[in-house]
Amino acid sequence: MIPSPLTGGETRLIKTIPTKRISELYAPQVAVERFFSNLSEVAIYECTDTGYRFYHPPTVAGDGPFYEALAKETLYYLPWKWEHEITDAYVRPGDTVLELGCATGDFLLTMMRRKKIKALGTELNKQARQTAEARGIMFMPTTTADVTCAFQVLEHISDVRGFISHAITSTKPGGYVIFGIPNNDCFIKDDPTCYLNMPPHHMGLWTRNSLQAITQFFPLDVVDIKTECLQPHHYRYYYQVRFGDKLRPLGFIGKVFNKALYELIARPLIALRAQAICGHTIIVIYRKRA
């Protein structure tokens, strides 16, 4: 049996994905074959205690050089996100805020300006960390935080139990632990070509239910869970997953028709309904038990 990396309990196999297929999907952006040496497939298991799904084996997780290469090829670090705005409401002036995986430090820098916080961070990408340090973020935390947060990080972690435990240990009793994560209840779960939701980029697939269920295994209570509505930069992706991919077999004709259909009809309709469409990210706000 493969034990759950979240609870240590039982799991069940959901499916397997050929590593050759994963490498092909990544190929236009970054080479990933080195992560799959002697592996013909990667498995997805589900933790029966929580519903958390994870990729196995854990050795296929990305490393620092992988993220540096990916950041060069994609719009990877956004300076301000929906989940940053949600978290701002839980940060008080003068708080100590620890961001796990802070990238270049944009969120912490904004909080320093708005609320004069003490900013602490961690970051795997060496280049991003150097930028954050130059902006005044401390990378050797010596005190526990009032708020510990991680945005688009938890899904990358294979040792999720260790990561969550570290976040809790780093937080004062009664303080907040906040995670912003891709929402695998939304349309992204229906895209079999979404390589960024696969190893070596993502190692876990989180949902509202699994985020709620972890309070049975950690000293945390859920304060709130919010789901992002569909954002404008995801309109085309949403359309492609829901409708556009069905026209791919038509080749060039399908491609031309797809573009016209999206621009003239689908995009305006999606924009009208965007507030009611489940978007990419879910955020959970926990309070550490005293």
Protein Blocks (a to p, Z undefined) as FASTA:
>chain_A
ZZdfklopacddfbdcdfklmmmmmmmmoccklmmgoiabdcddddfknopacdddfklp
ccfklmmmmmmmpcfbcfbdfklmmmmmmpcehiacddehjlnommmmmmmmmnopacdd
ddfblmlmmmmmmnopafbdfbdcfbdcdehklmmpmblmlmmmmmmmmpcehiacdddd
ddfkbmklmmmklmklccfkbmcdcdfklmmmmmmmcccddfbdcdddddfklmmmmmmm
mmmmmmmmnommlmmmmmmmmmmmmmmmmmmmmmmpccfbdcddddddZZ
